[in-house]
C-alpha cells in the first residue's frame, strides 16, 4: 500500500492504470490518496559480504586443468557459461538399472539436516563447441544435449538456509576434506571429488544460484593470478557438513558429472540412495 500526493501525475497515472484506479485528471491537488498495489514475493535475498567461515586448501595432484592454458572463465568450470534449457521430464527421482557406487556423492547432503529432494525445475544442458585458441570462454554453445532426459535440476530451498556439499564417504588425506573447489564466485561453486584439477577424473558437482560464502570466494581467488589462471598449486577444499554458502532463492541449481559426462541428477540409485 502506497500513500502519495499528486505532485507527479504522469508517474501516478501509470500506477493507477496498472491498479485499475481513476485517471490522473480526477486527482485533486493537496489531497493524499492511498494506492493499493499487489505485493510480489520475489523470494530472494541480498547476499552477505562478510563471513566468519574459514577454508583449507589442498595441493593439486596431476597438474593443472588443461596445462593452465585456459582461465577459469570456461564451460567446464562454470555451469552458467555452459547453459541449460527447461525440459518437461518428471520432477521426481528416477530408477535407472545398473550397479550403484556406494561412494557416490549424495545430494541430500546439500542441506542440513539432510533431506530428500523436492525438485522444482528440470533442464537439459547445452553442448559446447570448444575453441581453446580463442578468448574466454573458449568457444560457444552448441545444441541442446539429449544424452539424458535431465542433466540439471532445481531443488527447493528456503532463502537464507545453509548450503553444503553433497556428502561423500571417501576423504582426502591428511585433512579429511571431501571435495576440492574448481571454481567459486558469488553465485556458483564447482567441486571435484578428490584432488585433481579436472572434470574428467571422478565426480564433479555444480551448485549454482546460491550466495557463495565470501570467504570461500576469496580463498579461491587467492590461488589465481590476475588473469584467472592457477598460480599457487593449491585450491580450496571443503568437508562434509561444512557450509559453503546460503540459499539465495527458493531453489538451488545442481548438476553432476562422472569422469567427464553429465548424468541425470534425479537418479535414485546414484545420488539419492535411501530416498
Buried (B, 14 or more C-beta within 10 A) or exposed (E): EEEBEBEEBEEBBEBBEEBEBEEBEEBEEEEEBEBEEEEEEEEBEEBEEEBEBEBBBBEBBEEBBBEEEBBBBBBBBBBBBBBBEEBEBEBEBBEEEEEEEEEBBBBBBBBBEBBBBEBBBBBBBBBBEBEEEEEBBBBEBEEBBEEBBBBBBBBBBEBEEBBBBBBBEEBBEEEEBBBBBBBBBBBBBBBBBBBBBBBBBBBBBBBBBBBBBBBBBEBBEEBBEEEBBBBEBBBBBBBBBBBBBBBBBBBBBBBBBBEEEBBBBBBBBBBBBEE
